[in-house]
Amino acid sequence: MTSKPGATFTLYGRAWCHLCEDMRAELEPIAARHGLGVEWIDIDEDPLLEARYDERVPVLALDGVELCQYRLDVDAVHAALSQRRARAS
């Protein structure tokens, strides 16, 4: 597991998964624009996560809420970020 201090996005995936790499590459600039990090979790390192996510990867979560799987849903990410800002206000 690799993480950035203060990470808020959590990306569940597999090291060999090209969809996971694609989602991570698309997500990182969005996260950076909002001052957030991305925590990468390789599900193959944890049997419980592997059982939970298995073929669903990649799965993206923000503050523990799953936003999308397989492909980055930019609209869902921006909506979640807006809700997060509203809660912080």
C-alpha positions, 0 to 999 in steps of 0.5 A: 500500500502506498499513500500520501499524507492527508490522502482523501481519495482511495483507489483500490486496484491491482498492480497489473491492471491497466484500467487501474493505471488509467483511472489513477492517471486521470484522477491525480490532476483532479486531486492535485487541483483540489489539494487532495492526495490519492491513496493507492491500495493494491487489493492483492495484498489483503485477502479481505479486500481481494474478496470484496473488490476482486474483478470490480477494480479499479474502485474509487472512494472519497472519504470512504464513499465509493464513487465509481468503478472500472472507469473514472466518472468525472461527474461523480467525482466533481459532485462528491467534491462539491458535497464535501465543500458544502459540508465543510462550510 
